Amino acid sequence: MIRTATRERILHAALTVFARKGYHRALVDDIVRASGTSKGAVYHHFPNKEALFLALVDDFAARLAHAVAEAISRSHGALAGNRELARILLLEAVSLGPAYETKRAEIHERFAGLIRGYLDEAVAEGAIPPLDTRVATLAWLGAVNEVVIQWLSRGEPDLLAEAVPALTPMLLRSIGART
């Protein structure tokens, strides 16, 4: 339990430091100070800063996947409570190279699978007309990604709240669903 608590404390501190300084300006020493742990503890759990960042990306993806699944059933936004994680994942991580790109592709596939599964189910049930769910999934991901990036980069707190209700009927119409 102590190992898990220490790891979580380090991850929470890293999130705060990366959100404040950005990935490239953040130092492991900053994370050590913010977490109240030692360098040894950080390196025990994470071999380097990149591994720590990728662990945050995994954590964000897991939270977001869970939130998206719940939001679909409740028709609410899934990102609003994860702004800091979304910011480092979508804006700060762009220049991290192959390790991050591999992780980003893995997460993209996870969400594409989630969306495509819902679309395939809707087609099978006859709720929407037959369509290429692969292409529809890519279009949906692109639209949602752009809204989130604009929300993060503009810093307008209401942009996401305004965009989701406007985007939802557009996406549903794009697959022939009744809105």
Disulfide bonds with the S-S distance in Angstrom:
none
